[in-house]
């Protein structure tokens, strides 16, 4: 938690932005794994509830009455049986006071609050729900069917939350830096352990254990795979083989629920082949190029496309692509090698606020998502502002099924050397990712320790550790 004043100030700003009606921010409940009392651990609070109320207990709802200027923390105190099993916790009243909320009420009162607002035809603002228990609660409270709740969610509230959460406060940046320090430990653990004969599952488990031992949890399901061409390749029982590349995409969520997200790709045996180094160096150049072009006022879409042009130029140099670079990128031929976007917003959610709607978080009235293959996976295109945190994650992938599909259709044959591309079907994929803070006049990577990624540094680290 931050200071009481932080949450008081945030809620005051939210009231100004939404202007009228009642705001209801639902906290999360425990989520069962395979039977009711066996819940996922640790408990994860809803990020927007955390942002405005800072309380990490299940079964809470925050109500902000903008017109009357009142705030209420709704929730039930735990009973003696809970105390026996889980120990004592603060009362709802004490929790409310700790974040500057004057009023509390039991959960049954939430229906009365909503009924009164509905009778008075006052706006009731809620965010798009993503858990089914919350959807059922909204159905009971407001009579809105779960299938209609995404559309019924308050656009005013969505835009207000996006506006506030997009620009990170200095104390939030410090938390993300802390998460990055845990991410450093996670990735260097994987690099130290990776060697032929171990399984992907073993390395992935060590990465997850490192996150849990230093923070709250992983910020997303760890990716560790020798099939780097699979975007979300979870650790399998496959044995690591000499001569192949391992891709590790993982992040930490620290104890205050701020995230990191990094990717490294390295040779299982600690030594790049010439062909691996050649492709790796292109990804490395694209990753570093972002530092030169990302700054306030520049559209992230333009940064993405600048990276695509650089990648195309360099793939032409080694013969995998051909033709005019501008025409190739405009046609989308580069998406054979980079079928995803350059990066996404990050904060308390690793894909920050993604549940509120990509069109509102990563895009705006000036720029909307593309429909072109590859570019349509760019989660953000809007102009950068000081305080934004985005990921910088270019990659080059050789996806056999995609190669066969495009080749059979004759797609982009003027820009792609399919004959040469056939020889890369066993290559896999390479991605390098770091977390970027937009500053006054440019940007910088977050994290005081840089996970090795220059090829010589990767080989040296793996050799000496």
C-alpha positions as CSV (number, residue, x, y, z in Angstrom):
1,X,0.0,0.0,0.0
2,X,0.9,3.6,-0.6
3,X,0.0,6.4,1.8
4,X,-3.6,7.2,2.7
5,X,-3.2,10.5,0.9
6,X,-2.4,8.7,-2.4
7,X,-5.8,6.9,-2.4
8,X,-7.7,9.9,-1.2
9,X,-6.2,12.0,-4.0
10,X,-6.8,9.4,-6.7
11,X,-10.5,9.0,-5.8
12,X,-10.9,12.8,-5.7
13,X,-9.5,13.0,-9.2
14,X,-11.7,10.1,-10.4
15,X,-14.8,12.0,-9.1
16,X,-13.7,15.1,-11.2
17,X,-13.3,13.0,-14.3
18,X,-16.6,11.0,-14.0
19,X,-18.6,14.0,-12.8
20,X,-21.9,12.5,-11.7
21,X,-23.6,9.3,-10.5
22,X,-22.3,6.4,-8.4
23,X,-19.1,4.6,-9.1
24,X,-18.9,0.9,-8.0
25,X,-15.5,-0.7,-8.1
26,X,-15.7,-4.4,-7.4
27,X,-12.8,-6.1,-5.6
28,X,-12.2,-9.8,-6.3
29,X,-13.2,-12.8,-4.4
30,X,-11.2,-16.0,-3.9
31,X,-11.1,-18.1,-7.0
32,X,-11.3,-21.9,-6.5
33,X,-9.0,-24.2,-8.3
34,X,-10.7,-27.6,-8.2
35,X,-13.1,-27.4,-5.2
36,X,-14.5,-24.4,-3.3
37,X,-12.1,-24.2,-0.4
38,X,-8.9,-24.8,-2.5
39,X,-8.3,-21.4,-3.9
40,X,-5.6,-20.1,-6.2
41,X,-2.7,-18.7,-4.1
42,X,-1.8,-15.9,-3.6
43,X,-5.1,-14.0,-3.7
44,X,-5.0,-11.4,-6.4
45,X,-7.1,-8.3,-6.0
46,X,-8.6,-6.4,-8.9
47,X,-6.1,-3.8,-10.1
48,X,-8.4,-0.9,-10.4
49,X,-9.8,-1.6,-7.0
50,X,-6.2,-1.7,-5.7
51,X,-5.4,1.6,-7.5
52,X,-8.2,3.5,-5.8
53,X,-8.7,1.7,-2.5
54,X,-5.3,-0.1,-2.0
55,X,-6.8,-3.0,0.0
56,X,-5.8,-6.5,-0.7
57,X,-8.6,-8.5,1.0
58,X,-11.2,-10.5,-0.8
59,X,-14.9,-9.7,-0.7
60,X,-14.8,-5.9,-0.8
61,X,-16.5,-3.3,-3.0
62,X,-15.8,0.4,-3.2
63,X,-18.7,2.8,-3.7
64,X,-18.1,6.4,-4.6
65,X,-21.1,8.7,-4.7
66,X,-20.0,11.6,-6.8
67,X,-23.1,13.8,-6.3
68,X,-23.2,13.5,-2.5
69,X,-19.4,13.4,-2.1
70,X,-19.4,10.2,0.0
71,X,-17.3,7.1,-0.2
72,X,-18.2,3.7,1.3
73,X,-16.2,0.5,1.7
74,X,-18.6,-2.4,1.4
75,X,-17.7,-5.8,2.9
76,X,-18.4,-8.2,5.7
77,X,-16.1,-8.7,8.7
78,X,-14.7,-12.2,9.1
79,X,-16.2,-14.5,11.7
80,X,-14.5,-16.6,14.4
81,X,-14.2,-19.7,12.2
82,X,-12.2,-17.7,9.6
83,X,-10.0,-16.4,12.4
84,X,-9.3,-20.0,13.6
85,X,-8.1,-21.0,10.1
86,X,-6.6,-17.9,8.8
87,X,-5.8,-15.6,11.7
88,X,-7.2,-12.2,12.6
89,X,-7.4,-9.4,10.0
90,X,-8.4,-5.8,10.3
91,X,-12.1,-5.0,10.4
92,X,-13.7,-3.4,7.4
93,X,-13.9,-0.1,9.3
94,X,-10.2,-0.2,10.1
95,X,-9.3,-1.0,6.5
96,X,-11.5,1.9,5.3
97,X,-9.9,4.3,7.7
98,X,-6.4,3.2,6.5
99,X,-7.2,4.5,3.0
100,X,-9.3,7.6,4.0
101,X,-12.8,6.2,3.5
102,X,-15.3,7.5,6.0
103,X,-18.1,5.0,5.6
104,X,-18.5,1.2,5.7
105,X,-21.4,-1.1,5.1
106,X,-22.1,-4.9,5.1
107,X,-22.3,-6.5,1.6
108,X,-26.1,-6.8,1.8
109,X,-26.3,-3.0,1.8
110,X,-24.9,-2.8,-1.7
111,X,-28.3,-3.9,-3.1
112,X,-30.0,-1.1,-1.2
113,X,-27.5,1.4,-2.6
114,X,-28.1,0.2,-6.1
115,X,-31.9,0.1,-5.7
116,X,-32.0,3.7,-4.5
117,X,-29.8,4.8,-7.4
118,X,-31.9,3.0,-9.9
119,X,-35.2,4.5,-8.5
120,X,-33.7,7.9,-8.8
121,X,-32.4,7.1,-12.3
122,X,-28.9,8.1,-11.4
123,X,-25.9,6.8,-13.5
124,X,-24.3,3.7,-12.0
125,X,-20.7,3.4,-13.3
126,X,-18.9,0.0,-13.3
127,X,-16.0,-1.4,-15.3
128,X,-16.2,-4.4,-17.6
129,X,-16.2,-7.4,-15.3
130,X,-14.0,-10.4,-16.2
131,X,-14.8,-12.9,-13.4
132,X,-18.1,-14.8,-13.4
133,X,-18.9,-14.3,-9.8
134,X,-18.7,-10.5,-10.3
135,X,-20.9,-10.8,-13.4
136,X,-23.5,-12.7,-11.4
137,X,-23.3,-10.0,-8.7
138,X,-23.9,-7.3,-11.2
139,X,-26.8,-9.3,-12.6
140,X,-28.3,-9.5,-9.1
141,X,-27.7,-5.8,-8.3
142,X,-28.6,-4.1,-11.6
143,X,-30.5,-6.7,-13.6
144,X,-28.0,-6.6,-16.5
145,X,-27.4,-10.0,-18.1
146,X,-23.7,-11.1,-18.1
147,X,-23.7,-11.2,-21.9
148,X,-24.6,-7.5,-21.9
149,X,-22.3,-6.2,-19.2
150,X,-19.3,-5.4,-21.3
151,X,-21.4,-3.1,-23.5
152,X,-23.2,-1.7,-20.4
153,X,-20.0,-0.8,-18.6
154,X,-19.4,2.9,-18.1
155,X,-17.4,4.5,-20.9
156,X,-16.9,7.6,-18.7
157,X,-15.4,5.4,-16.0
158,X,-13.3,3.4,-18.4
159,X,-11.7,6.6,-19.9
160,X,-11.2,8.1,-16.5
161,X,-9.4,5.0,-15.2
162,X,-7.3,4.7,-18.4
163,X,-6.3,8.4,-18.2
164,X,-5.2,8.1,-14.6
165,X,-3.5,4.6,-14.6
166,X,-1.7,5.2,-17.9
167,X,0.7,7.8,-16.4
168,X,2.7,6.3,-13.7
169,X,3.4,8.2,-10.5
170,X,7.0,8.2,-9.2
171,X,6.1,5.8,-6.5
172,X,4.6,3.4,-9.1
173,X,7.8,3.6,-11.2
174,X,9.7,2.7,-8.1
175,X,7.5,-0.4,-7.6
176,X,8.0,-1.4,-11.2
177,X,11.7,-1.0,-10.8
178,X,11.4,-3.4,-7.8
179,X,9.5,-5.9,-9.9
180,X,12.2,-5.6,-12.6
181,X,14.9,-6.4,-10.0
182,X,13.0,-9.7,-9.2
183,X,12.7,-10.3,-13.0
184,X,16.5,-10.0,-13.2
185,X,16.8,-12.7,-10.6
186,X,14.3,-14.9,-12.5
187,X,16.0,-14.6,-15.9
188,X,19.5,-15.0,-14.6
189,X,18.5,-18.1,-12.7
190,X,17.2,-19.6,-16.0
191,X,20.3,-18.6,-17.8
192,X,22.6,-20.2,-15.2
193,X,20.6,-23.4,-15.1
194,X,19.9,-23.9,-18.8
195,X,22.0,-26.8,-20.2
196,X,21.4,-29.9,-22.3
197,X,19.7,-32.7,-20.5
198,X,17.3,-30.7,-18.2
199,X,13.7,-30.3,-19.1
200,X,11.9,-27.1,-20.0
201,X,9.5,-27.8,-17.1
202,X,12.4,-27.8,-14.6
203,X,13.8,-24.5,-15.7
204,X,10.3,-22.9,-15.8
205,X,9.6,-24.2,-12.3
206,X,12.8,-22.6,-11.0
207,X,11.9,-19.3,-12.7
208,X,8.4,-19.4,-11.0
209,X,10.0,-20.3,-7.6
210,X,12.3,-17.3,-7.8
211,X,9.4,-15.0,-8.4
212,X,7.5,-16.4,-5.5
213,X,10.5,-16.2,-3.1
214,X,11.1,-12.5,-3.8
215,X,7.6,-11.2,-4.7
216,X,4.0,-12.0,-4.7
217,X,3.8,-14.1,-7.8
218,X,4.6,-14.3,-11.5
219,X,3.0,-11.5,-13.5
220,X,1.8,-14.1,-16.2
221,X,2.3,-17.7,-16.9
222,X,6.0,-18.3,-17.6
223,X,7.1,-19.1,-21.2
224,X,10.2,-21.3,-21.4
225,X,10.5,-23.3,-24.6
226,X,12.9,-24.5,-27.3
227,X,10.1,-23.7,-29.7
228,X,10.5,-19.9,-29.7
229,X,8.4,-19.7,-32.8
230,X,5.3,-20.5,-30.6
231,X,4.4,-17.1,-29.1
232,X,3.1,-18.5,-25.8
233,X,5.0,-21.7,-25.5
234,X,4.6,-23.0,-22.0
235,X,7.3,-25.2,-20.5
236,X,6.9,-28.8,-21.6
237,X,8.5,-32.0,-20.5
238,X,10.9,-31.9,-23.5
239,X,14.6,-32.3,-22.7
240,X,16.8,-29.3,-23.6
241,X,19.1,-30.1,-26.6
242,X,22.5,-28.8,-27.5
243,X,22.4,-26.6,-30.6
244,X,18.9,-25.3,-30.0
245,X,17.7,-21.9,-28.6
246,X,15.7,-21.5,-25.4
247,X,13.3,-18.6,-25.2
248,X,12.3,-17.4,-21.7
249,X,9.5,-14.8,-21.4
250,X,8.6,-14.2,-17.8
251,X,7.9,-11.5,-15.3
252,X,7.5,-10.8,-11.6
253,X,4.6,-9.3,-9.7
254,X,6.0,-7.7,-6.6
255,X,4.3,-7.6,-3.2
256,X,2.5,-4.4,-4.1
257,X,1.2,-5.9,-7.3
258,X,3.4,-4.1,-9.8
259,X,4.8,-6.1,-12.7
260,X,7.8,-6.7,-14.9
261,X,8.0,-8.4,-18.2
262,X,11.2,-9.5,-19.9
263,X,12.2,-12.0,-22.6
264,X,15.6,-13.5,-23.3
265,X,16.7,-16.0,-25.9
266,X,19.9,-17.9,-25.6
267,X,21.6,-21.1,-26.8
268,X,21.0,-24.2,-24.7
269,X,24.7,-25.1,-24.8
270,X,25.8,-21.5,-24.2
271,X,27.2,-20.8,-27.6
272,X,25.4,-19.2,-30.6
273,X,25.9,-20.8,-34.0
274,X,26.7,-18.4,-36.8
275,X,23.2,-18.6,-38.2
276,X,21.7,-18.0,-34.7
277,X,23.9,-15.1,-34.1
278,X,23.0,-13.5,-37.4
279,X,19.3,-13.6,-36.7
280,X,19.8,-12.7,-33.1
281,X,21.8,-9.6,-34.0
282,X,18.9,-8.3,-36.1
283,X,16.5,-8.6,-33.2
284,X,19.1,-7.0,-30.9
285,X,19.4,-4.0,-33.3
286,X,15.6,-3.6,-33.4
287,X,15.3,-3.8,-29.6
288,X,17.9,-1.1,-29.1
289,X,16.6,1.1,-31.9
290,X,13.5,1.8,-29.9
291,X,15.6,3.8,-27.5
292,X,16.4,6.2,-30.3
293,X,12.8,6.8,-31.5
294,X,10.4,6.5,-28.6
295,X,9.7,9.7,-26.8
296,X,6.7,11.9,-25.8
297,X,4.5,12.9,-28.7
298,X,5.5,10.0,-30.9
299,X,2.9,7.5,-31.8
300,X,3.8,4.0,-30.6
301,X,2.4,2.8,-33.9
302,X,5.1,4.8,-35.7
303,X,7.8,3.3,-33.4
304,X,6.5,-0.2,-34.3
305,X,6.6,0.5,-38.0
306,X,10.1,2.0,-37.8
307,X,11.2,-1.2,-36.2
308,X,9.5,-3.2,-38.9
309,X,11.3,-1.3,-41.6
310,X,14.7,-1.8,-39.9
311,X,14.0,-5.5,-39.5
312,X,13.0,-5.7,-43.2
313,X,16.2,-3.9,-44.3
314,X,18.4,-6.3,-42.3
315,X,16.5,-9.4,-43.4
316,X,17.1,-8.2,-47.0
317,X,20.8,-8.0,-46.2
318,X,21.0,-11.7,-45.5
319,X,18.6,-12.7,-48.3
320,X,15.4,-13.7,-46.5
321,X,13.5,-10.7,-47.8
322,X,13.8,-8.6,-51.0
323,X,12.2,-5.8,-52.9
324,X,11.4,-2.3,-51.7
325,X,11.3,-2.0,-47.9
326,X,8.5,0.6,-47.8
327,X,6.3,-1.5,-50.1
328,X,7.0,-4.7,-48.2
329,X,6.1,-3.2,-44.8
330,X,3.0,-1.5,-46.2
331,X,1.9,-4.8,-47.7
332,X,2.5,-6.6,-44.4
333,X,5.2,-9.0,-45.7
334,X,7.3,-8.4,-42.6
335,X,4.6,-10.1,-40.5
336,X,5.9,-13.5,-41.7
337,X,8.8,-12.8,-39.3
338,X,7.1,-10.5,-36.7
339,X,3.4,-11.5,-36.4
340,X,2.9,-9.5,-33.2
341,X,3.1,-5.9,-31.9
342,X,6.2,-4.2,-30.6
343,X,4.9,-3.9,-27.1
344,X,2.0,-3.1,-24.6
345,X,1.3,-0.9,-21.6
346,X,2.5,-2.3,-18.3
347,X,1.8,-1.5,-14.6
348,X,-0.2,-3.4,-12.1
349,X,-1.4,-5.6,-15.0
350,X,1.3,-7.0,-17.2
351,X,-0.9,-6.0,-20.1
352,X,-2.0,-2.9,-18.3
353,X,-5.8,-2.4,-18.1
354,X,-6.3,-4.7,-21.0
355,X,-9.7,-5.8,-19.5
356,X,-11.0,-2.3,-20.0
357,X,-10.8,-2.6,-23.8
358,X,-7.8,-2.3,-26.1
359,X,-9.5,0.5,-28.1
360,X,-9.5,2.7,-24.9
361,X,-6.1,1.7,-23.4
362,X,-3.8,1.4,-26.4
363,X,-5.7,3.5,-28.9
364,X,-7.8,6.6,-29.1
365,X,-9.8,8.9,-31.4
366,X,-6.6,9.6,-33.4
367,X,-5.6,6.0,-34.1
368,X,-7.4,2.7,-34.0
369,X,-6.2,-0.9,-34.3
370,X,-5.1,-2.2,-37.7
371,X,-6.9,-5.1,-39.4
372,X,-3.8,-6.3,-41.3
373,X,-2.3,-9.6,-40.2
374,X,0.5,-9.1,-37.6
375,X,-0.1,-5.4,-37.2
376,X,-3.6,-6.3,-35.9
377,X,-1.8,-7.8,-32.8
378,X,-0.3,-4.4,-31.9
379,X,-1.9,-3.7,-28.5
380,X,-1.0,0.0,-28.5
381,X,-0.7,2.7,-31.1
382,X,-1.4,5.9,-29.3
383,X,1.0,8.8,-28.7
384,X,3.4,8.3,-25.9
385,X,3.3,10.5,-22.9
386,X,5.8,11.1,-20.1
387,X,5.2,8.4,-17.4
388,X,3.9,5.7,-19.7
389,X,5.5,2.3,-19.2
390,X,5.6,0.1,-22.3
391,X,7.3,-3.1,-23.3
392,X,9.9,-3.2,-26.1
393,X,9.8,-6.7,-27.5
394,X,10.7,-7.2,-31.2
395,X,11.2,-10.8,-32.4
396,X,11.9,-12.9,-35.5
397,X,10.1,-16.2,-35.8
398,X,10.2,-19.0,-38.3
399,X,6.8,-20.7,-38.1
400,X,6.6,-23.7,-40.4
401,X,2.8,-23.7,-40.7
402,X,2.8,-20.0,-41.6
403,X,5.6,-20.4,-44.1
404,X,3.6,-23.3,-45.8
405,X,0.4,-21.3,-45.8
406,X,1.8,-18.1,-47.3
407,X,3.9,-20.0,-49.8
408,X,1.0,-22.1,-51.0
409,X,-1.0,-18.9,-51.6
410,X,1.9,-17.1,-53.2
411,X,1.6,-14.3,-50.7
412,X,4.2,-11.6,-50.7
413,X,6.4,-13.6,-53.1
414,X,7.9,-10.3,-54.3
415,X,9.2,-9.6,-50.8
416,X,10.0,-13.0,-49.3
417,X,12.6,-15.5,-50.4
418,X,10.7,-18.7,-49.8
419,X,13.5,-20.9,-51.1
420,X,15.8,-19.7,-48.5
421,X,13.1,-19.5,-45.8
422,X,12.5,-23.3,-46.2
423,X,16.0,-23.9,-44.7
424,X,14.9,-22.0,-41.5
425,X,11.9,-24.2,-40.6
426,X,13.9,-25.8,-37.8
427,X,15.2,-22.6,-36.4
428,X,12.6,-21.6,-33.8
429,X,12.3,-18.0,-32.8
430,X,14.1,-15.1,-31.0
431,X,12.6,-12.4,-28.9
432,X,14.3,-9.8,-26.7
433,X,12.1,-7.8,-24.3
434,X,12.6,-5.0,-21.8
435,X,10.4,-2.5,-20.0
436,X,10.5,1.1,-21.1
437,X,9.7,4.3,-19.2
438,X,8.9,7.3,-21.3
439,X,10.8,10.3,-19.9
440,X,10.7,14.1,-20.4
441,X,12.4,13.9,-23.8
442,X,13.0,10.2,-24.6
443,X,12.9,6.9,-22.8
444,X,14.9,4.5,-20.7
445,X,14.8,0.9,-19.7
446,X,13.5,0.1,-16.2
447,X,15.5,-2.0,-13.8
448,X,18.9,-1.2,-12.3
449,X,20.4,-4.5,-13.4
450,X,20.2,-5.4,-17.1
451,X,19.6,-9.0,-17.9
452,X,22.4,-9.9,-20.4
453,X,21.2,-9.7,-24.0
454,X,24.1,-8.7,-26.2
455,X,25.3,-12.0,-27.7
456,X,28.8,-11.8,-26.4
457,X,27.4,-10.9,-22.9
458,X,25.0,-13.8,-23.1
459,X,27.8,-16.3,-23.9
460,X,30.1,-14.9,-21.2
461,X,27.4,-15.0,-18.6
462,X,26.4,-18.6,-19.4
463,X,30.1,-19.6,-19.5
464,X,31.0,-18.1,-16.2
465,X,27.8,-18.9,-14.2
